């Protein structure tokens, strides 16, 4: 049976989930989906709304006593005064509906000839909430329509609307109202802009924290790779030697097992040090990070794996900054690990050159490549390049013209800071 393809809308998009017609795309942006708000969830602002409703009712009743020419407050007037704060309960969820509804209710209130009073406060709160939520066009439209309607009522329609024998309002009053509206909208715009700045700053801080987390994760991954790759390579070689000589040369097999024990102990110590930084990220490490001063230990471990390493130094040796010292040690360690794992040569040369502001590292082996692998996913060279790049240095690795393999690194020589 042929599978029926879902129908698509006129624009080629997916159909509506509930089978309804596609939403109209015409009209002003704030009228397309006015029910969408900045914060659709959360609790309704009952306390502030009840306080505002009481203020509007009591303030209007007090102001009505001095406006004998207006229509006295009745049940309809009080219902209109309460309807505005009732809409304000939804000013966070539906700010566009709220601001237009409050403006319409206020216009009906004034059209009925009821006294002036703090009913404008309800409009101000609705307008402020809409602008802060990002619907400033809706707020400006609602307030503008309210002001235009008020002009019509007070300068033209007053002849046919209550109270009887009413007269046109002075134009100076309208200018004061217009200035108040502009000031209110400007204050709301400032609050909205400031909130957007806070949101951007918060997002930037979160992104920076995420970058720091990613960098720390990458650093720990490099450390674990370098420690485990080197130690397991030594263990792998010595385990093979021990198995091969277990019957014919037990003493040599014992030496291989001793090397395995020492290499595994050292690896466990370094892994424990790395994991301690995860458990207590704010504390200083209990043991100093390895550096070139441990190069003799590295040579001894390589000798235990059957690799003879010759160390050559050129230039005046200086104490390095911890980051540079660690990177140099790890690069040499990874290069020797690759010789043990991938080269048929049993000799390697490590060159340390201290030049003006630069540390040169060169690790050579005679080859040939064997294709053997003691494990790992080929991240060693990537880790070396990342370490060098983090310090502003460079690294090159590849076959030599005369055979064998060469790793050459250049690191900025940053002397160790003295207290």
Secondary structure as GFF3:
##gff-version 3
##sequence-region A 1 419
A	DSSP	alpha_helix	29	32	.	.	.	ID=ss1
A	DSSP	alpha_helix	46	64	.	.	.	ID=ss2
A	DSSP	alpha_helix	75	88	.	.	.	ID=ss3
A	DSSP	alpha_helix	95	111	.	.	.	ID=ss4
A	DSSP	alpha_helix	119	132	.	.	.	ID=ss5
A	DSSP	alpha_helix	136	155	.	.	.	ID=ss6
A	DSSP	three_ten_helix	157	159	.	.	.	ID=ss7
A	DSSP	alpha_helix	171	245	.	.	.	ID=ss8
A	DSSP	alpha_helix	250	279	.	.	.	ID=ss9
A	DSSP	three_ten_helix	292	294	.	.	.	ID=ss10
A	DSSP	alpha_helix	295	304	.	.	.	ID=ss11
A	DSSP	beta_strand	308	314	.	.	.	ID=ss12
A	DSSP	alpha_helix	322	342	.	.	.	ID=ss13
A	DSSP	beta_strand	347	355	.	.	.	ID=ss14
A	DSSP	beta_strand	358	365	.	.	.	ID=ss15
A	DSSP	alpha_helix	380	390	.	.	.	ID=ss16
A	DSSP	beta_strand	394	399	.	.	.	ID=ss17
A	DSSP	beta_strand	405	412	.	.	.	ID=ss18
###
